C-alpha cells in the first residue's frame, strides 16, 4: 500500500480501511463480517486474544506505508489497536495522528469522513 493517509475503522470483529492517495480513495475490509456470537455483541473485549492480535497484525501489514493514520470506531478496540501499533510497530504508531470515537458507518460515510478529516489536517496552519 502506498497511501498518503489511512482511516482505520475497527470494531470487535473487523476493520475497514479507507486509503487516500492523490485524491483517490480505496476501501479495504479485514476480519470477519459474520454476526457476533450470542452474548458477545455487548462485550467487545470478550473475543479470543489471538483473534484480536491477528486482526491488529493484518491492519499493521496493510497500513505499513501510510504517512498518517486516523483510527476510529466504537467501543475500546480503537484504543487497543493504537496501543498495539505503538508497542509492536512503533514506526506506524508514530504516524497515528488521531484516535476518534465513531459508531457504525457505511463505506461512503467513512470515505467522506476521511476526505474531510485529511483535507483539514493538510491545510497550512497560520502562525
N, CA, C and O atoms as a MOPAC input file, in Angstrom:
PM7 MOZYME 1SCF
protein

 N      0.84300 1    -1.17600 1     0.00000 1
 C      0.00000 1     0.00000 1     0.00000 1
 C      0.88600 1     1.23700 1     0.00000 1
 O      1.89900 1     1.27900 1     0.69800 1
 N      0.51200 1     2.22800 1    -0.77000 1
 C      1.30500 1     3.46100 1    -0.80800 1
 C      0.40800 1     4.67600 1    -0.57500 1
 O      0.61600 1     5.73200 1    -1.17200 1
 N     -0.57200 1     4.52200 1     0.28200 1
 C     -1.49300 1     5.61700 1     0.56400 1
 C     -0.80000 1     6.69000 1     1.39400 1
 O      0.04000 1     6.40000 1     2.24500 1
 N     -1.16700 1     7.91600 1     1.12700 1
 C     -0.65400 1     9.02000 1     1.91600 1
 C     -1.33600 1     9.03700 1     3.27600 1
 O     -0.67800 1     9.20200 1     4.30300 1
 N     -2.64500 1     8.86600 1     3.28300 1
 C     -3.43100 1     8.88800 1     4.51900 1
 C     -4.29800 1     7.63300 1     4.58400 1
 O     -4.74300 1     7.11600 1     3.55900 1
 N     -4.53100 1     7.15200 1     5.81000 1
 C     -5.40900 1     5.99700 1     6.00300 1
 C     -6.30900 1     6.23800 1     7.21000 1
 O     -5.84900 1     6.62800 1     8.28300 1
 N     -7.59500 1     5.99700 1     7.01100 1
 C     -8.56500 1     5.95400 1     8.10400 1
 C     -8.82200 1     4.48200 1     8.38400 1
 O     -9.21500 1     3.73700 1     7.48500 1
 N     -8.60500 1     4.05800 1     9.62100 1
 C     -8.88700 1     2.68200 1    10.04000 1
 C    -10.09800 1     2.73100 1    10.95000 1
 O    -10.04200 1     3.31800 1    12.03100 1
 N    -11.19500 1     2.11900 1    10.52100 1
 C    -12.37000 1     1.96900 1    11.37700 1
 C    -12.34100 1     0.52800 1    11.86800 1
 O    -12.28300 1    -0.40500 1    11.06800 1
 N    -12.38100 1     0.34700 1    13.18800 1
 C    -12.26400 1    -1.00200 1    13.73800 1
 C    -13.29800 1    -1.22300 1    14.83400 1
 O    -13.58300 1    -0.33200 1    15.63300 1
 N    -13.85300 1    -2.43500 1    14.85000 1
 C    -14.70400 1    -2.83200 1    15.97400 1
 C    -14.22100 1    -4.19300 1    16.46500 1
 O    -13.09000 1    -4.58400 1    16.17500 1
 N    -15.03700 1    -4.90200 1    17.18300 1
 C    -14.60100 1    -6.14100 1    17.83100 1
 C    -14.42500 1    -7.32400 1    16.88500 1
 O    -13.96300 1    -8.38100 1    17.31400 1
 N    -14.78200 1    -7.17700 1    15.60600 1
 C    -14.63500 1    -8.32200 1    14.71000 1
 C    -14.05600 1    -7.99200 1    13.34300 1
 O    -13.69100 1    -8.90400 1    12.60200 1
 N    -13.96100 1    -6.72200 1    12.98900 1
 C    -13.48100 1    -6.38500 1    11.65200 1
 C    -12.85700 1    -4.99600 1    11.62000 1
 O    -13.04900 1    -4.17700 1    12.51900 1
 N    -12.11400 1    -4.76600 1    10.56300 1
 C    -11.53700 1    -3.44500 1    10.31700 1
 C    -11.86800 1    -3.05100 1     8.88500 1
 O    -11.86500 1    -3.87800 1     7.97300 1
 N    -12.15000 1    -1.78200 1     8.71600 1
 C    -12.38100 1    -1.23400 1     7.37700 1
 C    -11.41500 1    -0.07500 1     7.21200 1
 O    -11.37200 1     0.83300 1     8.04300 1
 N    -10.64900 1    -0.11100 1     6.14800 1
 C     -9.62700 1     0.88800 1     5.90500 1
 C    -10.00000 1     1.70500 1     4.68600 1
 O    -10.42900 1     1.16400 1     3.66700 1
 N     -9.83400 1     3.00300 1     4.79900 1
 C    -10.02200 1     3.90700 1     3.66400 1
 C     -8.66600 1     4.54000 1     3.38900 1
 O     -8.14500 1     5.29400 1     4.21100 1
 N     -8.10500 1     4.23000 1     2.23800 1
 C     -6.82200 1     4.78900 1     1.81600 1
 C     -7.08400 1     6.00500 1     0.94200 1
 O     -7.95500 1     5.96900 1     0.07300 1
 N     -6.34800 1     7.06700 1     1.16200 1
 C     -6.44000 1     8.25400 1     0.32100 1
 C     -5.08000 1     8.52900 1    -0.30400 1
 O     -4.08400 1     8.71500 1     0.39600 1
 N     -5.05400 1     8.55300 1    -1.62600 1
 C     -3.83000 1     8.83300 1    -2.35900 1
 C     -4.18300 1     9.71700 1    -3.54500 1
 O     -4.99000 1     9.33700 1    -4.39400 1
 N     -3.58000 1    10.89000 1    -3.59900 1
 C     -3.80200 1    11.81300 1    -4.72600 1
 C     -5.27800 1    12.03300 1    -5.03300 1
 O     -5.68100 1    12.04800 1    -6.19600 1
 N     -6.07800 1    12.20200 1    -3.99300 1
 C     -7.49500 1    12.47600 1    -4.16700 1
 C     -8.35000 1    11.25200 1    -4.42500 1
 O     -9.57600 1    11.35800 1    -4.43200 1
 N     -7.75100 1    10.10600 1    -4.63400 1
 C     -8.48200 1     8.86800 1    -4.86900 1
 C     -8.62300 1     8.10500 1    -3.56300 1
 O     -7.75000 1     8.17800 1    -2.69800 1
 N     -9.73200 1     7.36400 1    -3.41700 1
 C     -9.92700 1     6.55100 1    -2.22200 1
 C    -10.06300 1     5.08800 1    -2.59300 1
 O    -10.52400 1     4.74300 1    -3.68200 1
 N     -9.65500 1     4.23800 1    -1.67300 1
 C     -9.76800 1     2.79700 1    -1.84100 1
 C    -10.23000 1     2.22100 1    -0.50900 1
 O     -9.68200 1     2.56600 1     0.53800 1
 N    -11.22700 1     1.35200 1    -0.53800 1
 C    -11.73900 1     0.72300 1     0.68700 1
 C    -11.23800 1    -0.71300 1     0.76900 1
 O    -11.26600 1    -1.45200 1    -0.21500 1
 N    -10.78200 1    -1.09600 1     1.95200 1
 C    -10.29600 1    -2.45400 1     2.21200 1
 C    -11.00300 1    -2.97500 1     3.45400 1
 O    -11.16700 1    -2.24700 1     4.43300 1
 N    -11.41900 1    -4.23000 1     3.41600 1
 C    -12.06800 1    -4.86000 1     4.57300 1
 C    -11.19300 1    -6.00000 1     5.08700 1
 O    -10.70000 1    -6.82000 1     4.31200 1
 N    -11.01300 1    -6.03700 1     6.39200 1
 C    -10.25000 1    -7.09300 1     7.04700 1
 C    -11.09300 1    -7.67800 1     8.16100 1
 O    -11.94900 1    -6.99100 1     8.71800 1
 N    -10.86200 1    -8.94000 1     8.49500 1
 C    -11.59700 1    -9.56600 1     9.58400 1
 C    -12.86800 1   -10.21800 1     9.09900 1
 O    -13.01900 1   -10.51300 1     7.91300 1
 N    -13.77000 1   -10.43800 1    10.01200 1
 C    -14.99200 1   -11.18300 1     9.74400 1
 C    -16.19700 1   -10.26400 1     9.68000 1
 O    -16.36800 1    -9.38700 1    10.52700 1
 N    -17.03000 1   -10.47000 1     8.66800 1
 C    -18.30700 1    -9.76700 1     8.60300 1
 C    -19.43400 1   -10.64400 1     9.13900 1
 O    -20.60800 1   -10.29400 1     9.01800 1
 N    -19.07700 1   -11.78600 1     9.73300 1
 C    -20.07400 1   -12.67100 1    10.32000 1
 C    -20.67000 1   -12.01100 1    11.55000 1
 O    -19.98700 1   -11.24400 1    12.23000 1
 N    -21.93600 1   -12.29500 1    11.84700 1
 C    -22.52600 1   -11.71900 1    13.06000 1
 C    -21.79000 1   -12.21600 1    14.29600 1
 O    -21.31900 1   -13.35300 1    14.31700 1
 N    -21.68300 1   -11.37500 1    15.33600 1
 C    -21.00300 1   -11.79700 1    16.55700 1
 C    -21.74100 1   -12.94800 1    17.22700 1
 O    -22.94300 1   -13.13100 1    17.03200 1
 N    -21.00300 1   -13.72200 1    18.02000 1
 C    -21.61400 1   -14.82200 1    18.76100 1
 C    -22.62600 1   -14.26500 1    19.75100 1
 O    -22.48600 1   -13.13700 1    20.22400 1
 N    -23.64000 1   -15.05300 1    20.06000 1
 C    -24.66200 1   -14.63500 1    21.00400 1
 C    -24.02600 1   -14.23100 1    22.32700 1
 O    -23.17700 1   -14.94700 1    22.86000 1
 N    -24.43200 1   -13.10100 1    22.84500 1
 C    -23.93800 1   -12.64500 1    24.12900 1
 C    -22.63900 1   -11.86000 1    24.05700 1
 O    -22.23200 1   -11.26700 1    25.05600 1
 N    -21.97300 1   -11.83700 1    22.90300 1
 C    -20.69300 1   -11.14100 1    22.79800 1
 C    -20.83700 1    -9.74800 1    22.20700 1
 O    -19.89500 1    -8.96000 1    22.29200 1
 N    -21.95500 1    -9.41900 1    21.62200 1
 C    -22.11000 1    -8.12100 1    20.97600 1
 C    -21.88200 1    -6.96800 1    21.94000 1
 O    -21.35800 1    -5.92700 1    21.54300 1
 N    -22.26300 1    -7.13600 1    23.18700 1
 C    -22.09100 1    -6.05700 1    24.15400 1
 C    -20.78000 1    -6.17400 1    24.93100 1
 O    -20.53100 1    -5.39200 1    25.84800 1
 N    -19.93700 1    -7.15300 1    24.56500 1
 C    -18.67900 1    -7.37400 1    25.26900 1
 C    -17.52700 1    -7.37400 1    24.25800 1
 O    -17.00900 1    -8.44100 1    23.92900 1
 N    -17.10800 1    -6.18700 1    23.75300 1
 C    -16.12100 1    -6.14800 1    22.67800 1
 C    -14.76900 1    -6.73800 1    23.03900 1
 O    -14.04300 1    -7.16500 1    22.14100 1
 N    -14.40000 1    -6.78100 1    24.30400 1
 C    -13.10400 1    -7.32100 1    24.69400 1
 C    -13.16900 1    -8.82000 1    24.98700 1
 O    -12.17600 1    -9.40400 1    25.42000 1
 N    -14.32800 1    -9.45300 1    24.75700 1
 C    -14.50400 1   -10.84200 1    25.14300 1
 C    -14.03900 1   -11.83300 1    24.08100 1
 O    -14.09800 1   -13.03800 1    24.32100 1
 N    -13.58900 1   -11.38400 1    22.94300 1
 C    -13.15100 1   -12.33000 1    21.91700 1
 C    -11.77300 1   -12.87700 1    22.26200 1
 O    -11.03500 1   -12.27000 1    23.03700 1
 N    -11.43300 1   -14.01100 1    21.69200 1
 C    -10.11700 1   -14.58900 1    21.98100 1
 C     -8.99100 1   -13.62700 1    21.57400 1
 O     -9.04700 1   -12.99700 1    20.51800 1
 N     -7.98400 1   -13.53100 1    22.42100 1
 C     -6.90300 1   -12.58400 1    22.20300 1
 C     -6.15200 1   -12.87500 1    20.90900 1
 O     -5.69600 1   -11.94300 1    20.24800 1
 N     -6.01100 1   -14.15900 1    20.52700 1
 C     -5.29000 1   -14.46800 1    19.30000 1
 C     -6.02900 1   -13.95700 1    18.06500 1
 O     -5.39800 1   -13.58900 1    17.07400 1
 N     -7.35200 1   -13.93000 1    18.11800 1
 C     -8.13600 1   -13.38700 1    17.00400 1
 C     -7.93500 1   -11.88000 1    16.92100 1
 O     -7.76900 1   -11.33200 1    15.83100 1
 N     -7.95000 1   -11.21300 1    18.06700 1
 C     -7.73800 1    -9.77500 1    18.10400 1
 C     -6.33800 1    -9.42200 1    17.59000 1
 O     -6.19600 1    -8.51300 1    16.77100 1
 N     -5.31600 1   -10.11900 1    18.05500 1
 C     -3.94400 1    -9.84900 1    17.64300 1
 C     -3.78400 1   -10.11000 1    16.14500 1
 O     -3.09800 1    -9.35400 1    15.45600 1
 N     -4.40500 1   -11.16700 1    15.63900 1
 C     -4.32500 1   -11.46000 1    14.20200 1
 C     -4.93400 1   -10.32200 1    13.38200 1
 O     -4.38000 1    -9.93700 1    12.35200 1
 N     -6.07000 1    -9.78100 1    13.83000 1
 C     -6.68600 1    -8.65700 1    13.13100 1
 C     -5.78400 1    -7.43000 1    13.20800 1
 O     -5.57800 1    -6.75300 1    12.20100 1
 N     -5.24800 1    -7.13800 1    14.38200 1
 C     -4.35000 1    -5.99500 1    14.54200 1
 C     -3.11200 1    -6.14900 1    13.65300 1
 O     -2.65800 1    -5.17500 1    13.05300 1
 N     -2.56600 1    -7.36300 1    13.56700 1
 C     -1.39300 1    -7.60800 1    12.71800 1
 C     -1.73300 1    -7.40500 1    11.24100 1
 O     -0.93100 1    -6.85100 1    10.48900 1
 N     -2.92300 1    -7.85300 1    10.82300 1
 C     -3.36200 1    -7.63000 1     9.43600 1
 C     -3.47000 1    -6.13700 1     9.13400 1
 O     -3.06100 1    -5.68000 1     8.06700 1
 N     -4.02300 1    -5.38300 1    10.08300 1
 C     -4.12700 1    -3.93300 1     9.90300 1
 C     -2.72800 1    -3.33800 1     9.76800 1
 O     -2.47700 1    -2.54000 1     8.86400 1
 N     -1.82100 1    -3.71900 1    10.65800 1
 C     -0.44500 1    -3.18700 1    10.62000 1
 C      0.22000 1    -3.47900 1     9.28200 1
 O      0.84900 1    -2.59700 1     8.69800 1
 N      0.08800 1    -4.70100 1     8.79500 1
 C      0.68100 1    -5.05200 1     7.50000 1
 C      0.10100 1    -4.20600 1     6.37300 1
 O      0.82300 1    -3.80200 1     5.46100 1
 N     -1.18400 1    -3.94100 1     6.43400 1
 C     -1.85900 1    -3.21100 1     5.36100 1
 C     -1.51800 1    -1.73100 1     5.36800 1
 O     -1.45600 1    -1.11600 1     4.30300 1
 N     -1.29400 1    -1.14000 1     6.53900 1
 C     -1.05800 1     0.31100 1     6.60900 1
 C      0.41300 1     0.66200 1     6.80000 1
 O      0.72600 1     1.80900 1     7.12000 1
 N      1.31000 1    -0.27800 1     6.61400 1
 C      2.72600 1    -0.06400 1     6.92800 1
 C      3.35900 1     1.11200 1     6.19000 1
 O      4.30000 1     1.71500 1     6.70700 1
 N      2.87600 1     1.45400 1     5.00400 1
 C      3.46600 1     2.54700 1     4.23100 1
 C      2.71700 1     3.87300 1     4.36000 1
 O      3.10600 1     4.85700 1     3.73100 1
 N      1.67100 1     3.91900 1     5.14600 1
 C      0.86800 1     5.14200 1     5.26800 1
 C      1.67800 1     6.25200 1     5.93100 1
 O      2.42300 1     6.00700 1     6.88000 1
 N      1.52700 1     7.45800 1     5.42900 1
 C      2.21300 1     8.61200 1     6.01900 1
 C      1.51300 1     9.08700 1     7.28100 1
 O      2.16300 1     9.57500 1     8.20500 1
 N      0.18300 1     8.94800 1     7.33000 1
 C     -0.57100 1     9.33700 1     8.51700 1
 C     -1.78200 1     8.42800 1     8.65400 1
 O     -2.35400 1     7.96100 1     7.66900 1
 N     -2.15700 1     8.19000 1     9.91400 1
 C     -3.21400 1     7.22800 1    10.22400 1
 C     -4.17100 1     7.83900 1    11.24100 1
 O     -3.74800 1     8.42800 1    12.23500 1
 N     -5.46000 1     7.69100 1    10.97700 1
 C     -6.50500 1     8.00000 1    11.95500 1
 C     -7.19800 1     6.68900 1    12.25900 1
 O     -7.57700 1     5.95500 1    11.34600 1
 N     -7.36600 1     6.39000 1    13.54100 1
 C     -8.06600 1     5.17300 1    13.97100 1
 C     -9.40000 1     5.60400 1    14.56600 1
 O     -9.45700 1     6.49300 1    15.41500 1
 N    -10.46600 1     4.96300 1    14.11000 1
 C    -11.81200 1     5.30800 1    14.58300 1
 C    -12.59500 1     4.03400 1    14.83900 1
 O    -12.23000 1     2.95500 1    14.37200 1
 N    -13.67800 1     4.18000 1    15.59000 1
 C    -14.56300 1     3.05400 1    15.80900 1
 C    -15.28700 1     3.15800 1    17.13400 1
 O    -14.99600 1     4.03500 1    17.94800 1
 N    -16.24400 1     2.24800 1    17.34700 1
 C    -16.97200 1     2.21100 1    18.61500 1
 C    -16.19700 1     1.38300 1    19.63700 1
 O    -15.24200 1     0.69200 1    19.28300 1
 N    -16.59500 1     1.44900 1    20.86800 1
 C    -16.00400 1     0.58600 1    21.88300 1
 C    -14.53900 1     0.87600 1    22.16500 1
 O    -14.05600 1     1.98600 1    21.93900 1
 N    -13.84100 1    -0.13600 1    22.66300 1
 C    -12.45600 1     0.02400 1    23.09900 1
 C    -11.42300 1    -0.43800 1    22.08100 1
 O    -10.22600 1    -0.24300 1    22.29300 1
 N    -11.85200 1    -1.03900 1    20.99700 1
 C    -10.90100 1    -1.61300 1    20.05700 1
 C    -10.02000 1    -0.57600 1    19.38000 1
 O     -8.88400 1    -0.88000 1    19.02000 1
 N    -10.51100 1     0.62900 1    19.20100 1
 C     -9.67800 1     1.65700 1    18.56100 1
 C     -8.47800 1     1.99800 1    19.44700 1
 O     -7.36500 1     2.15400 1    18.94400 1
 N     -8.69300 1     2.11500 1    20.75900 1
 C     -7.57200 1     2.38700 1    21.66000 1
 C     -6.63500 1     1.17600 1    21.75200 1
 O     -5.41600 1     1.33400 1    21.82000 1
 N     -7.20900 1    -0.02600 1    21.75300 1
 C     -6.38800 1    -1.23800 1    21.81200 1
 C     -5.50700 1    -1.34600 1    20.56300 1
 O     -4.34000 1    -1.72600 1    20.66200 1
 N     -6.05500 1    -1.01800 1    19.39800 1
 C     -5.25500 1    -1.03400 1    18.17200 1
 C     -4.13700 1     0.00300 1    18.24400 1
 O     -3.00000 1    -0.29000 1    17.87400 1
 N     -4.44200 1     1.18900 1    18.70900 1
 C     -3.41700 1     2.23400 1    18.83000 1
 C     -2.29600 1     1.78500 1    19.76600 1
 O     -1.11900 1     1.97300 1    19.45900 1
 N     -2.65500 1     1.19500 1    20.90300 1
 C     -1.63400 1     0.69100 1    21.84300 1
 C     -0.79900 1    -0.41800 1    21.20000 1
 O      0.42300 1    -0.44200 1    21.34700 1
 N     -1.46000 1    -1.33600 1    20.48700 1
 C     -0.76000 1    -2.42500 1    19.81200 1
 C      0.23100 1    -1.87100 1    18.79300 1
 O      1.38300 1    -2.30400 1    18.75400 1
 N     -0.19800 1    -0.92900 1    17.97700 1
 C      0.69200 1    -0.36900 1    16.95700 1
 C      1.87700 1     0.35400 1    17.59100 1
 O      3.01000 1     0.20500 1    17.13500 1
 N      1.62400 1     1.12800 1    18.63000 1
 C      2.71800 1     1.85300 1    19.29000 1
 C      3.71700 1     0.89800 1    19.93500 1
 O      4.91900 1     1.16500 1    19.92600 1
 N      3.23600 1    -0.21000 1    20.49300 1
 C      4.11200 1    -1.16500 1    21.17200 1
 C      4.83100 1    -2.11000 1    20.21300 1
 O      6.00900 1    -2.41200 1    20.40600 1
 N      4.13200 1    -2.57600 1    19.18600 1
 C      4.66300 1    -3.62200 1    18.32300 1
 C      5.13700 1    -3.14300 1    16.95100 1
 O      5.92000 1    -3.82200 1    16.28600 1
 N      4.66500 1    -1.98000 1    16.53500 1
 C      5.03700 1    -1.40500 1    15.24000 1
 C      5.25300 1     0.09300 1    15.44900 1
 O      4.46500 1     0.90100 1    14.95800 1
 N      6.31700 1     0.47700 1    16.17300 1
 C      6.49200 1     1.87700 1    16.55300 1
 C      6.58100 1     2.84200 1    15.37100 1
 O      6.21000 1     4.00800 1    15.50900 1
 N      7.05800 1     2.38800 1    14.22600 1
 C      7.10700 1     3.27800 1    13.05800 1
 C      5.68700 1     3.67000 1    12.63400 1
 O      5.43200 1     4.82400 1    12.29200 1
 N      4.77600 1     2.71100 1    12.65900 1
 C      3.37700 1     3.00700 1    12.33500 1
 C      2.73900 1     3.78200 1    13.48100 1
 O      2.02900 1     4.76100 1    13.25100 1
 N      2.98500 1     3.35200 1    14.70300 1
 C      2.41800 1     4.01700 1    15.88100 1
 C      2.76100 1     5.48900 1    15.92100 1
 O      1.94800 1     6.30000 1    16.36500 1
 N      3.94500 1     5.84800 1    15.46600 1
 C      4.35200 1     7.24700 1    15.43300 1
 C      3.64100 1     8.07700 1    14.38100 1
 O      3.70900 1     9.30600 1    14.40200 1
 N      2.96400 1     7.41200 1    13.46600 1
 C      2.23200 1     8.13000 1    12.41300 1
 C      0.73200 1     8.22500 1    12.70100 1
 O     -0.02800 1     8.72500 1    11.87200 1
 N      0.30500 1     7.74400 1    13.87600 1
 C     -1.10200 1     7.89500 1    14.27800 1
 C     -1.31000 1     9.35200 1    14.66900 1
 O     -0.65100 1     9.85800 1    15.57700 1
 N     -2.22400 1    10.01900 1    13.98400 1
 C     -2.46000 1    11.43200 1    14.28500 1
 C     -3.72100 1    11.65300 1    15.11400 1
 O     -3.90700 1    12.72800 1    15.68600 1
 N     -4.59500 1    10.63700 1    15.18300 1
 C     -5.80800 1    10.77900 1    15.98900 1
 C     -6.44200 1     9.41600 1    16.22200 1
 O     -6.30900 1     8.50400 1    15.40700 1
 N     -7.13700 1     9.29500 1    17.35800 1
 C     -7.95900 1     8.13500 1    17.67800 1
 C     -9.32500 1     8.70700 1    18.03200 1
 O     -9.48000 1     9.40900 1    19.03100 1
 N    -10.31800 1     8.39400 1    17.19400 1
 C    -11.62500 1     9.04400 1    17.27600 1
 C    -12.75400 1     8.05900 1    17.56300 1
 O    -12.74400 1     6.92900 1    17.07600 1
 N    -13.72200 1     8.49900 1    18.35700 1
 C    -14.95900 1     7.74500 1    18.58300 1
 C    -15.81800 1     7.85400 1    17.34000 1
 O    -16.04800 1     8.95500 1    16.83900 1
 N    -16.30000 1     6.71700 1    16.83100 1
 C    -17.19900 1     6.72500 1    15.67300 1
 C    -18.02900 1     5.45200 1    15.69800 1
 O    -17.48400 1     4.35300 1    15.79900 1
 N    -19.32600 1     5.59600 1    15.60900 1
 C    -20.21200 1     4.44200 1    15.58000 1
 C    -20.17800 1     3.73700 1    14.24100 1
 O    -19.27800 1     3.96900 1    13.43500 1
 N    -21.14700 1     2.88100 1    14.00300 1
 C    -21.23600 1     2.16100 1    12.73400 1
 C    -21.32600 1     3.15500 1    11.58500 1
 O    -21.98000 1     4.19200 1    11.70100 1
 N    -20.67100 1     2.83700 1    10.48000 1
 C    -20.66500 1     3.73600 1     9.32900 1
 C    -20.54300 1     2.93200 1     8.04600 1
 O    -19.91300 1     1.87500 1     8.02000 1
 N    -21.14500 1     3.43500 1     6.99600 1
 C    -21.00700 1     2.81200 1     5.68600 1
 C    -19.66200 1     3.20900 1     5.07800 1
 O    -19.00600 1     4.13300 1     5.55900 1
 N    -19.25800 1     2.51000 1     4.02400 1
 C    -18.01900 1     2.88500 1     3.33100 1
 C    -18.10900 1     4.31200 1     2.79500 1
 O    -17.12100 1     5.04600 1     2.82500 1
 N    -19.27100 1     4.70700 1     2.30900 1
 C    -19.44900 1     6.06800 1     1.80100 1
 C    -19.25100 1     7.09000 1     2.91200 1
 O    -18.60500 1     8.11700 1     2.70400 1
 N    -19.80300 1     6.81600 1     4.08900 1
 C    -19.61800 1     7.71700 1     5.22900 1
 C    -18.15600 1     7.78600 1     5.64000 1
 O    -17.64800 1     8.86200 1     5.95400 1
 N    -17.47400 1     6.63800 1     5.64100 1
 C    -16.05700 1     6.61400 1     6.00500 1
 C    -15.21300 1     7.38100 1     4.98500 1
 O    -14.29200 1     8.10500 1     5.36300 1
 N    -15.52200 1     7.22600 1     3.70000 1
 C    -14.79000 1     7.96300 1     2.66200 1
 C    -14.96500 1     9.47300 1     2.85600 1
 O    -14.00100 1    10.23400 1     2.77100 1
 N    -16.19400 1     9.89200 1     3.11300 1
 C    -16.47300 1    11.31900 1     3.30500 1
 C    -15.74000 1    11.83800 1     4.53300 1
 O    -15.13600 1    12.91000 1     4.48700 1
 N    -15.78800 1    11.09100 1     5.62700 1
 C    -15.09400 1    11.49800 1     6.85300 1
 C    -13.59500 1    11.61200 1     6.60000 1
 O    -12.96800 1    12.59600 1     6.99200 1
 N    -13.02600 1    10.60800 1     5.94700 1
 C    -11.58200 1    10.61400 1     5.68000 1
 C    -11.18800 1    11.79400 1     4.79600 1
 O    -10.20800 1    12.48400 1     5.08100 1
 N    -11.94500 1    12.02800 1     3.72900 1
 C    -11.63000 1    13.16400 1     2.84500 1
 C    -11.68100 1    14.47800 1     3.62200 1
 O    -10.78700 1    15.31500 1     3.49700 1
 N    -12.71600 1    14.65000 1     4.41200 1
 C    -12.87100 1    15.88500 1     5.18200 1
 C    -11.77300 1    15.99800 1     6.23500 1
 O    -11.15500 1    17.05500 1     6.36800 1
 N    -11.52300 1    14.93400 1     6.97800 1
 C    -10.52600 1    14.97300 1     8.05000 1
 C     -9.15300 1    15.30600 1     7.49500 1
 O     -8.48700 1    16.21500 1     7.99000 1
 N     -8.72800 1    14.58500 1     6.48200 1
 C     -7.37900 1    14.79000 1     5.96700 1
 C     -7.24900 1    16.08900 1     5.18300 1
 O     -6.16100 1    16.66200 1     5.13000 1
 N     -8.31500 1    16.56100 1     4.58100 1
 C     -8.27400 1    17.86700 1     3.92500 1
 C     -8.02600 1    18.94800 1     4.96800 1
 O     -7.26300 1    19.88500 1     4.73100 1
 N     -8.67300 1    18.81700 1     6.12100 1
 C     -8.48300 1    19.79900 1     7.18400 1
 C     -7.08300 1    19.71700 1     7.79000 1
 O     -6.48600 1    20.74900 1     8.09700 1
 N     -6.55200 1    18.50400 1     7.96800 1
 C     -5.22800 1    18.39800 1     8.59200 1
 C     -4.10800 1    18.73700 1     7.61900 1
 O     -2.99300 1    19.03000 1     8.05200 1
 N     -4.37200 1    18.70500 1     6.32100 1
 C     -3.33200 1    19.03600 1     5.33500 1
 C     -3.19000 1    20.53200 1     5.09200 1
 O     -2.21300 1    20.97100 1     4.48400 1
 N     -4.14500 1    21.31200 1     5.55600 1
 C     -4.08300 1    22.76300 1     5.33400 1
 C     -2.91600 1    23.36100 1     6.09400 1
 O     -2.64500 1    22.97600 1     7.23200 1
 N     -2.21800 1    24.31000 1     5.46300 1
 C     -1.14800 1    25.00900 1     6.19700 1
 C     -1.75100 1    25.76000 1     7.37500 1
 O     -2.83400 1    26.33700 1     7.26700 1
 N     -1.06700 1    25.75000 1     8.46200 1
 C     -1.56400 1    26.42500 1     9.66100 1
 C     -0.96500 1    27.82200 1     9.73200 1
 O      0.23200 1    28.00600 1     9.51000 1
 N     -1.80300 1    28.80100 1    10.04200 1
 C     -1.29600 1    30.15600 1    10.19700 1
 C     -0.58000 1    30.29200 1    11.53700 1
 O     -0.93000 1    29.63100 1    12.51400 1
 N      0.40000 1    31.13600 1    11.56400 1
 C      1.21900 1    31.27300 1    12.78700 1
 C      0.79500 1    32.45700 1    13.59400 1
 O      1.37100 1    32.72300 1    14.64800 1

